[in-house]
């Protein structure tokens, strides 16, 4: 546990999600658990948005800014990292519409398996 009170819980995934990560949002964020069920898992590659002022991030299927870097278990004070630039294996992440992909032009959605 860090001095700021954030918890980090490792959740082992079975596949590599990102081929390359070139940039993540600076500073990391706390997971906004509003409307989420504690104990549930959010998988890497889920579309996310974040607020620089509050340092909170949450899943977003309307106006995402990036993709969740690694699987997380929902809990209070969970830290998350958001990928802003890189290459993701599209077939290994939750479905993302073409409209949402267009909102994240710095991420390449590879069709490789």
Rosetta blueprint (number, residue, H / E / L):
1 X L
2 X L
3 X L
4 X L
5 X L
6 X L
7 X E
8 X L
9 X L
10 X L
11 X L
12 X L
13 X L
14 X L
15 X L
16 X L
17 X L
18 X E
19 X E
20 X E
21 X E
22 X E
23 X E
24 X E
25 X L
26 X L
27 X L
28 X L
29 X E
30 X E
31 X E
32 X L
33 X L
34 X L
35 X L
36 X L
37 X L
38 X L
39 X L
40 X L
41 X E
42 X E
43 X L
44 X L
45 X L
46 X L
47 X E
48 X E
49 X E
50 X E
51 X E
52 X L
53 X L
54 X L
55 X L
56 X E
57 X E
58 X E
59 X E
60 X L
61 X L
62 X L
63 X L
64 X L
65 X L
66 X E
67 X E
68 X E
69 X L
70 X L
71 X L
72 X E
73 X E
74 X L
75 X L
76 X L
77 X L
78 X E
79 X E
80 X E
81 X L
82 X E
83 X E
84 X E
85 X E
86 X E
87 X E
88 X E
89 X E
90 X H
91 X H
92 X H
93 X L
94 X L
95 X L
96 X L
97 X L
98 X H
99 X H
100 X H
101 X H
102 X H
103 X L
104 X L
105 X L
106 X L
107 X E
108 X E
109 X E
110 X E
111 X L
112 X L
113 X L
